[in-house]
Amino acid sequence: LATPIPSHLAAATPRPRPARLESDSMASRLGAVFCLVSAAVAEQQNVLFLGNSFSFVSGGVWTQYKTIAEACVPGLQVSTTFQGQGAETLRMAGEDPATVSMVREGHYDILVLQDQSELAESGYDAVKDVFAPQAKAHGALLGLYETWATPDADGKNLTQGTLLRKGYYEALAKVAREVGAEVAMARGGEAFDKVMKSVGGDWEYPNFLHLLSGDYDHPSELGLNLVAWTMVLSFNRKRFPTTGCDTSKVPNAPGQSDEQKIFYAKIACELAGVCPPESAGAVAPAVPPGCKAAVGMQGEWVRKLKLPASECGGSSDCTYLEHWVVSGTQVTQYAREGAKLHSLRVSQYGTDLCYVKLLPMFAYIKRLTQTKVMFNDCQVWTRKANAAEATVDECWCVSSGLWKDAAGDTCAAYEQGQPKGQDYYCDSTGEARVSMFRSMRAWETCPGCQRCTEPPPLPSASARSLLATPRLEDVLV
C-alpha cells in the first residue's frame, strides 16, 4: 500500500454530486487504486537455466516453463535467463568464468542445472563447490533437470538408461543438500519413461516418439512441454493443492491435444509428489479376440540354443532349452540367467489386420503355425508340446528373395565362394527393416551366411490363416 498513487489520480477533483453518488465514486476510485497496487505487488520469479541443447532446442524449455507457471499460479510473473552451449557439462559450466560470475551475482530465485545428456563426466564437484553454495547464499532453490535415455544413445533398453540418469541426478541432489541448499528434482526422464510405459514400453510408438525431435535424441516441443510441466510442479510444489494445476487455464503446446496436456500434467503432478499416485498393479491389456496372431501366441514355447564350448564338458549334446510363456500380453522368458519379463504390443486395425510385436526385441511376428512361430528377425520358437521338433539356434530366412544390401547386392552375393560369402560381410544391413530402428542383417535373410535356413512351406490353408504379417513392408507403412 506504500506504492505512490499516480499523480493524475491523486490530483483528480470530483464534481459535486449527491452523497450516495459521491460514495460510489470514492469506492470506484479506491477499487482502481487497489487494482494498481495488486499489479505492483504481483510476485516476480526469476529463473536462471544452465544447460545445453537439451535445454535450448525446440524454442527453449524456459519458454514453456514461463507459460505453464504463469497460467497455473495466479499473479506469478516469471523472468527467465539461459546460459550454456551445446554438449556443455556441469563441470564445464562450473569452470566457465561467465557462468560462474552470473551465478555469483544472484538475481535468481531458482537455479536450474541440466548436465550433458549422456553423462559424459561427473558434475559432483561443480555442484558441491559452486552451484549449491551459491544457491544457498542467495536463498534460491536449486532445481535439477533430469534427462532421459534415447534410442540414439542407449539402444533398446530405455528404462534402464533412464534409471541410470535418475540415480545420477539423485546423487547430485544429495551432494547439494549436504551443502545446505534447498533442492527440487524435475523428473523429466521418469516422465518420458511413464509415457513410454503407457504404450506398453514400445518406444517406436508415436505417443512416445513425438516427444523426440527428428534425431531421436533431443526433445521436441512436446517433449520440452512435458519437461516444463515437471519443472513447474516440482519447483513450485508448495503452491499447489493435491489436485495440481487447472490445465484448462494453460494453453496447449503446438500440436498438443487436450488429452496429452492433461496426461503430461498428471504425470508431472505425481512425480513432484503434489498429487497422490494412482494405485499400482494395473492389469496388462487383454489380447483382442479378433487378432489371430496374438491369440495363437498364447501358451508355452521353447528355443533350443547352443551352449558355449567352455560349458559343454565334452558332452555330445551341448544344448539347452530356453522357455517362453505367453499370457495375454505378458511374456516371461526363462533363460539360463533367470526369468526376464517382456511383452507383446498388439495393434489391430479393423477386423482383418493385426500386428504383434515382441518387446523389447522390437520383432514382429512373421509367421505362425500350429507348432512354430517365426519373427521378422528370423528367430523361431517351437510349441513346448512339440519340443522334439526344435532345432539348434533355429532361424528361418526372412524374405531372402527381396533383400538387398546398401550396395544393391542381393543374397546371391553372400553365397559361399561369392564376393561377400564370408562371415565379415554377413553383418551387413540393407533397406529392409526389422523395425523402425533396426535394419535387417544379411545373416537373418541370406542362406549363404549359414545362420538361417529357408522356412518350410505353409502346410495348409488353415495354417496360412494364422499368418500375421505377409510382408515386413506392410508393418512399417
HUZI-V823909 format. One line per field, one symbol per residue. ss: DSSP state (H for helix, E for strand, - for the rest). phi: phi as a letter, one per 20 degrees, with the letter a starting at -180 (. if undefined). psi: psi as a letter, one per 30 degrees, with the letter a starting at -180 (. if undefined). A space follows every 50 residues. Layout:
# HUZI-V823909
ss->???
phi->???
psi->???
This chain:
# HUZI-V823909
ss->------HHHH--------HHHHHHHHHHHHHHHHHHHHHH---EEEEEEE E-HHHH----HHHHHHHHHHHH----EEEEEEEE-----HHHHHH-HHHH HHHHH----EEEE----------HHHHHHHHHHHHHH---EEEEE----- HHHH---HHHHHHHHHHHHHHHHHHHHHH--EEEEE-HHHHHHHHHHH-- -----HHHH--E------E-HHHHHHHHHHHHHHH-HHH-E--E--HHH- -------HHHHHHHHHHHHHH--------------------HHHHH--EE EEEEEE--HHH-------EEEEEEEEE--EEEEEE--EEEEEEEEEEEE- --EEEEEEE---EEEEEE---EEEE---EEEEEHHHHHH--E--EE---- ---EE----EHHHH--------HHHHH-EEEEEEE--EEEEHHH--HHH- --E-------HHHH-------HHHHH-
phi->.ffgfggfefefdffgbggffffffffffffffffffgffegfecdcddd abffedflnnfffffffffffedgnedddccccqbgmfefffffdegfff fffffnmbecdddcegfelfbfdgffffecfffffffemdeedddfecfc gfedmfeffffffffgffffffffgffffoeeccdeeffffgffffffdm mefefggefffdffelbffefffffffffffffffcgfedffemefffed fffgmeefffgfffffgfffffmeefffffnfffgfeffeefffffffod cccedeffgfdfmmffdecbdedcddcmdecddddfepececbdddddcm ddcbdcdedefldefdbcdfcccddednfcdcggfdgfefdflfbefelf fdfcefeneefgfdfgnegdecggefefdcffcfbgdcefegfecdgffm dccffffffbfffffegecgcfgffef
psi->ffkkkkefeefkjklklleeeeeeeeeeeeeeeeeeeeeegkkkjkkjkk abffeflhfkfeeeeeeeeeeejkfkjkkkkkkllkgkleeeeffjeeee eeeffbgkfkjkkjlkfghelkgeeeeefdeeeeeeegglkjkkjkalll eeffbeieeeeeeeeeeeeeeeeeeeeffgkkkkkjieeeeeeeeeffhg gjgfkeeeffflafghdlkaeeeeeeeeeeeeeefgeffklffbkjfffk kklkgkleeeeeeeeeeeeeffgekkllklhkkkklkkffjeeeeffkak llkjlklkefgehgkfihllkkkkkkjbgkkkkjlffakkkalkjkjkja ffkkkkkkkgfhklkekkafflkklggfkklkkefhfffklkhkjkkjhf ffkkaffgkafefglkfleghleeffgklafkkeaegjlklefffjfffg fllkkllkfleeefffkejekeeeef.
